[in-house]
Structures are given as structure tokens and as C-alpha cells.
């Protein structure tokens, strides 16, 4: 069970992008929003949002969770807790395409304000793609309760699995998503994630700052806020 999907976005999550930029107590002024509107227009014109996913059975292993039918092992206490009680999981990858990276680089050479805004807006947009992907494959997962999306790099789940993760999904071939030797995904505005599937209701208490490997340096947490992941 799985497939490849394309996502059409007519409106991007500019409010979330502005939140990433630090606008919280004081709303962004009209000038800032006007520039953000321009960045939105340019991004929509060039990006080609897409995703790939597959449903696998999983089982506990000595070091974490084994993804059945593959050589991929999800190692660590955090992912084991995240998938506790789950019999299957969805492996998914989403990307905005290389065009988003090119647009940001072009702005970096000509207009850093737009470069920063476009970068934050693209980060918010790739999460929109993930949300849309979940909506599209939701029909195939009737009868299952789902966890939230857990990405390599969260908790003690190492980024070192990115290459194997993408190969299992055939992401390089199917959506053009690759990873460097330093575990940086290209295109950069991309996400990989694991969603647990259970036949029984899943506790919502598993999600939070305590499992995030960015918790000690997170600017949202320092302000008493939450990134929304």
C-alpha cells in the first residue's frame, strides 16, 4: 500500500512563516505582509510539491523497530515509544522540488529580506504538503489510529538513516529526493516522516518538546511557545 502524489497549493501558510520569523505579540506590518505576499506568489509559480509513501508492517527489534520486508531498522528509545502499540507504519517523504531552492538562492544574491522570507515560507509550505499527503492517503488507512509525524533527527532517531529511508521509498527515482553524505536532503525544502498505525486509540501525550533533539536551543521553547510539530 503506497504511492506517489502531487499537491496543488493555491494559498501558502504565511501566518506560520511569520511566526517562524518571530512575529507573535506584535503582528507584522503592512509592508512586511506585502513582501510576504510577493514571496508567496513567486513560490507558488515555481514549486512542484509532491510526496511518496508506503505502508509497512513493523515489529520490535533489539535496538528499536524493524520495518518488515526491508533492511531498514528504526533505532532508538524515542521511536520505539512513538510506535508503541502500532503494528504498521507509514514511511513518507515530501518535497517542494529543486525550484524552491533555486528561488531562495536567487534572492540571496539580490535581496536578503526576500531570501529570508521565502526560506521561512518554504519551510511552512512543505509542512502543508505533508498535511495534504496525509489527507490523500487517509482513505487507505480507515480502521487505524495514527500517530503524529516523527522525523529522523527527532529524539534519538539518527539522521544517519536518511539514505536508507529514501531508498526504501525509491524517493530519488520517484520524486527526485536525495541525501548528501552529510545527511542533508536535496532539494532542501523536504521532509521525511514516520507515522505509526494502530488498531487501538493512541495516546496524544507522546508528542512534545521532551522528545525533540532541538529542545535545548529552540527559540520557540525559550519564548514559552511551541513550534507546532
C-alpha positions, 0 to 999 in steps of 0.5 A: 500500500503506497504511492506517489502524489502531487499537491496543488497549493493555491494559498501558502501558510504565511501566518506560520512563516511569520511566526517562524520569523518571530512575529507573535505579540506584535503582528507584522506590518503592512509592508512586511505582509506585502513582501510576504505576499510577493514571496508567496506568489513567486513560490507558488509559480515555481514549486512542484510539491509532491510526496511518496509513501508506503505502508509497512508492517513493523515489529520490535527489534533489539535496538528499536523497530524493524520495518518488515520486508526491508533492511531498514531498522528504526533505532532508538528509545524515542521511536520505539515509544512513538510506535508503541502499540502500532503494528504498521507504519507509514514511511513518507517523504515530501518535497517542494522540488529543486525550484524552491531552492533555486528561488531562495538562492536567487534572492540571496544574491539580490535581496536578503529580506526576500531570501529570508522570507521565502526560506521561512515560507518554504519551510511552512509550505512543505509542512502543508504538503505533508498535511495534504499527503496525509489527507490523500492517503487517509482513505487507505488507512480507515480502521487505524489510529495514527500517530503524529509525524516523527522525523529522523533527527527527532529524539534519538532517531539518527539522521544517519538513516536518511539514505536508507529511508529514501531508498526504501521509498525509491524517493530519488527515482520517484520524486527526485529526493536525495541525501548528501553524505552529510545527511542533508536532503536535496532539494532542501525544502523536504521532509521525511516522516514516520507515522505509526498505525494502530488498531487501538486509540493512541495516546496524544501525550507522546508528542512534545518538546521532551522528545525533540533533539532541538529542545535545548536551543529552540527559540520557540521553547525559550519564548514559552511557545511551541513550534507546532510539530 
